[in-house]
Amino acid sequence: MTGILSLTTYSPLIGVALIILLRAFGNRSDTAARWIAFATSIVTLALSVALVAGFNAVEAGFQFVEEAK
């Protein structure tokens, strides 16, 4: 599960960027923005559930560590 922390953290920002792009290119539909927000929320929830499912309570130390290279 490489990168799952970053995906969980930045997926709402990706959704916001999509809504901003939607509004910038002329589509002022609130319905489309709501669907993007809903889809982004579902993706973030799924990633969070995957994190909880992959957590090992027996193992000591940090889990899901990501290192910048």
N, C-alpha and C positions, 0 to 999 in steps of 0.2 A: 504494500500500500504506500508506495512512494509518492510524496507530494500531496497526500490527502489533507494535511493541515493547511497548506497553502490554498488548496481548492476550496476548503470549507471557509476559510477567511475571506477569500477574494470573490467567491461566487456572487454574493450580494452586490459587490461593486461592478461586476460584469453586467448584472441585471440593470443596474442604474445607468450604466453606459449605453446599454441597448435602448432604454427608454429615452435617454437624452438624444441619441441618434434618431430615433423614431420621431421625436418632436422637432428636431432640427431640419429634417427633410420633408416637413410639411404635413405629416399625419398627426392631426390633433385629436385623434380618437382616444377617449378615456378607456374604452373597452380593450383596445390593443395593449395599452400600458398596464392595465389590470391583469391581463393574461400573462404578460411578460413577468410582472411581479409575482404572480401566483406560481408560474413555472420555476422562477428563480428560488422561491421559498421551498418548493418541493425538492429541488435539487440540493439545496443547502440542508434540508432535513435528512435526506437520504445519505448525504455525506456524513452528517453528524451521527446518524444511527450506525453507519459503518465504523466510525471511530469507536463508539461505545461497544460494538460487537467485537472489535479487534483488541480491546483492552484486556490485559492479563493482570488481574488483581494479585496474583501470587508473585509475579516477577517484581523484584525491587529495582528502583532506578527509573530513569526517564524512559518513556515510550513514545513512539511516533516522532522521533527526533529528525529534524531536517537541518542540513548544513549548507550554507552558501559556499559556492566554489569560486 
